[in-house]
């Protein structure tokens, strides 16, 4: 499954979250670290849902890039 991950650069770190999986977040010092940690967080999150007998949400978010004149 492919989930959309939003990555945001902060002052000293990068944050990542998954819109289709509320509460699934990660923070890393670099973008690469944040991406590795969010992969692990997604796997952990889905495993927890399965263990609790809850449905695993199908990916439904999508992205579009919008270009505007600056």
PyMOL commands that set and color helices and strands:
alter all, ss='L'
color gray80, all
select helices_A, chain A and resi 31-51
alter helices_A, ss='H'
color red, helices_A
select strands_A, chain A and resi 6-9+14-17+25-28
alter strands_A, ss='S'
color yellow, strands_A
deselect
rebuild
show_as cartoon
